[in-house]
Amino acid sequence: MSSAPNHRTVNVTERESSKPVSAVSLAGHVKQVLGHVKIENLIAGLSGGVVSTMVLHPLDLVKIRFAVSDGLDLRPKYSGIMHCMKSVWQQEGLRGLYQGVTPNIWGAGASWGLYFFFYNAIKGYTKEGRQTELTATEHLVSAAEAGIITLTITNPIWVTKTRLVLQYNADPSSKQYKGMVDALIKIYRYEGVAGLYKGYVPGLFGTSHGALQFMAYEELKRDYNKYRKAPSDAKLSAWEYITMAALSKIFAVATTYPYQVVRARLQDQHNTYNGVIDVVRRTWRNEGAIGFYKGIIPNVIRVTPACCITFVVYENVSRYLLGKS
């Protein structure tokens, strides 16, 4: 993602000092990217993330509990998705199924909002001055860059959500964390900034998930519109958006799921690992390849409709806010 700098400006700068060249160039690139920022994309993405999270949070709770099920005695034993949900319901009621929902709403809303916000800005910058469509690789790179920025901002929220979801005791008075703010404060107090950024490294690998998903989604939309001889950004029906979103999400999940298991285990307060390599080694040694895919079924069941809801809400809200037909 680069554009040719103004040679006159660069030459003048170089005569003065070789060091500021990169700073001036970087500032110029950032300014150009910011020129493509649209608050409508942030609002539309946030709306989609919040709606889908509110509907499907219980499945997210199930997915995380399965992902960290490494045989420790303190963990409840579940025989399947419905058994897990039923057990939590019997012990803690609806409140139990929605443990960690506050940081999940904040995290999902912020993540989707910021992701669409940065992704569309980077896309606009990349396409600036061009008549041709972006390639699949350019979509991939734009989505990856947006993902890294978004993860850096939101990782503390995801650590908090994981900790809240993994509180197994039904008695609220004996739980380690009382809520999102309490968890953030305690994690920072006892573990520092490093605690808030546990799982960040596998999260960086996880940006490939979003990148692959957005690449597939953009290519599917473009090819479909080309097939029906319509403009590449033509509006689709809700069912068409759902189909594109579902196919792209399933493709991304199947490709990148193991990083989510590694990340959840690093963020888990009931076990201690010495980093990503340690998680990978111990998971492989104790559970084999299947250990890296624990929780994938509830994850697919959760994220596919979540993705569909998010994208349908995003596409319609953004079009409304941007005044597109």
N, C-alpha and C positions, 0 to 999 in steps of 0.2 A: 504494500500500500504506500506508494510514493508518487510524488510529482516533481517535475524538474524545477529547481529553484531559479530565481531571477539571477542571471549571471553577473549583472552589474552590481547588485547588492552584495553577492557573495564575494566578488573581487575586492570591493571596498572594505568589506569586513575582514577579509584575509590580510589585507595590508596593515590593518590596525592590530589584529591579533588573530591567531589561528584558533584559539579556544572558543570565542563566542560564536563561531560559525554554526556549530551543531546546536547550540542553545537557540540562536536566532531561527535556524531552520525548523527545529522542533516546535518553537513557539508559533511559527507560521503554520505548520501542519495542524497544531491543536486549534488555532484560530479558524482554519478552514473547516475542520471537523465540526466545531461548535456552530459554525454558520449553517449547518444542516440539522441542528437540534430542533426538535418539535415537541413541545410539552404535551401535545395531543397523544403522541405515541406512549409517553410515560403514563398518562391517565388511562389510556385504553389497556395497556399491558397490566397495570395495577388492578384494574377492574376485573380482568379475566383471571388473574391469579387469586384474588380474594374470593370470587364466586366459586371457583373450582375447589379451593381449599376448604371452604365452609361445607361443601357438599360431601367431600371425600376424605376428610381427615381421619376417620376411624380406620380406613384401609392403610393409611400412611403409618399409623401407630402399629398395626399388625405387621407391616413390612419391616419396620425397624426392629421389632421384638424378634422376628424370625432371623433377621440379618445378624444379630449378635448372639444367637443361641449356640454357644460354644461348649455346653455341657456343665457349666458352673452350677452347683447345687442351689444357689440363691435364686436362679431364674425359674419362673413358672414353666411347666412343660405343656406344650400345645400339640395336638394331633393334626391340626389343619386350620384354615382361615376361620371357618365358622366356629370351631371350638375355641379359638383364641378370643374372638369377639364375644361369644357367649360367656366365657369365663370372666372377662373384664366387666361385662355388663352385670353379671351376678354379684361380683365382688364390689364394684364401685358405681354401677349404674351408668347413665348417659355421661355423667361427668368424667368417669374413667375413660370412656372411649374418646373423649375430647381433651385428654391430658396433652399439654404442649400445643394446643390449638392457637394460642395467642402468638407465640413466636413463629408458628407456621404461617399464620395469616400475614404477619409482618414480613416474614422471610419470603413467602411466595409472592405477596403483593409487590414488595420491593424488588425482588429478583426479576419477575416478569416485566414490571414497569421499567426498571433500569435496563434490562436486556433489550427490550424493544426500542427503548430510548437511544441507547448507544448503537445498537445494531443498525437502525435506520440512518443514524447520523453517519456512521462509518460507510455504509452502503452509498449514501448520497455523496460523500467525499470521494469515494473510489470511482464513482460513475461521473463525477464532475467533468463537463466538457466533452463527454462521449455520447455518441448516438447508439452504440451497440449495447446489448444487454450484458450484465455481469455473467461471468462463467461460473461453473459449479465450484471451481477452486476459489474464486473470489468470494462467493457466498460463504464457503467454508471458513476462509480466513477472517472475513468480517464478523461472522458469528463467534469464532474462537476469541477474537480480540474483545468483543462485547462481553463474552462469558468471563474472561479473566478480570476485567474491570468490575463486573457485577459481583463476582465471588469475593474479591478483595474487600468490597464494601459490606457484604452481607454475611460472611463466614461466622462472626460471633453469634448472629441470630440462629444459625443452623446448629451450632454447638449447644446453645441453650435449649432448642427444641428437642434435640436428641436426649439431653439429660432429663428433661421433664417427662418425655415419653417412657424413659426407662426407670421410672420410680414405681416399683412393684407393690409397695405397701398400700393397703386400702385406707389406712388411718391417716388423714391429712396432717394431724399434729406430729406424726413421726417421720414425715417426708423431709428429705434433705433440702429441697427447694420449695418455696411457697408460691412461686410464680416466675414469670419471665424476668422482671426487674431484679428480684431476689437472686435468681440464678446468675444473671449477668454480674451482679455485685460480688457474689461469693466466688464465682469462677475467677474473676479478676483479682480479688483479694488473696485467694489461696494459691492460684496458679499463674497469675500475671497475664500479660498479653499473650504469651505462648499458649495458655489454656484456652483463650478465646479463639485462637487460630489452629487448634487441633483439627486434623483432617484437611488442612488447607492444601497440602501437597497432592494427596489423591484427588482433592477437589479440582486442582489445576488440570489433572489428567481428565477429570470429569467434564471439563469444558469441551472436550472432544465430543461428548454426548450431545450437548446443545448445538455444536457446530455441525455435526452429522445430521441432526434432526432438521435444523433450519435449511441446510443445503438440500436435503431430500424434499422438504416442503416447498421450497422455492422452485426447484426443478420440476416437481410434479405439477405445481400450479402453471408454470410457464408452458410445459409440454401439453398439458390438458387444454389450455387456452389456444395454443397453436393448432391443436387437433380440431378444435371447434371454430378456428379462424377468427379468434377474438383477440383484442389487445392483451399483452402479457399481464397487465394489472387490472383486467376486467373483473367486475364483481361476480362472485359465485354464489350459489345457493348455500343455505346452512348445511345441507347434507353433503354437498361437494367439499365444503371446508372441513367438515367432520372426517370425510374419507381421506383427504390429503393429510390431515393432522394425525389420524390414527396410523396410517401406513408409515409416515415419517417417524412417529414415536416408537412404534414396534421395531423398526429398523435400528434406531439409535439405542434402545434398551438392550436388544439382543447383542449388540456390538460392544457395549461399554459397561454392563451391569457390575462386574467384579469390583470396580473402584468404589461403588457405593457401599459394599460390604466392608471393604478395608476402611473407608472413611467412618462409617458408623462405629466400628470396633475401636478406632482410635479415639473417638469422642465419648465412648462409653465410660461412665465413672466406676463401673464394677470390675474393670480389668485394667492392667497396665502393660503397655507395649513400649518398646524402645524406638518406635518409628515405623514407617511403612514396610521396610524390609522385614522387620520382626513380625509384623502382622501377617505378611504373606507367607513367611517360613512356617510360623506356628499353625496357621490355618491349613496350609498344604499338608504339614506333617500329621496333624490331628484329624483332619476331616477330608483331605483329598480335594480334587477339583470341584466336587459338589459343594464344598464349603463356600466357594466364591459365588455361588448362585443361590444361596439360601435367601428366601424371601422374594425371589424373582416373580413367582406367580402372583402373590398379592400386589407386588409392585406393578406388574403389567396390567392387572385388573384395575389398579388405582390410577396409574399415570396415563393410561390410554384415554379413558373418559375425561380425566382432568385436563389433558392436553387438548382434547376436542372442545371442551367447554371454554378453555382459555382462548384458543384461537378463534372460535366463533364469536365470543364476546369481543375480543380484540379487534378482529376485522370489521365488525359492525360498528363498534364504538369509535374506532379511529376514522372510519369513513364518514360517520356522522359529524365528528368534531372537525375533520378536515374539509367538510363540505363536498365530499365525493358522492356521486350517485350510486 
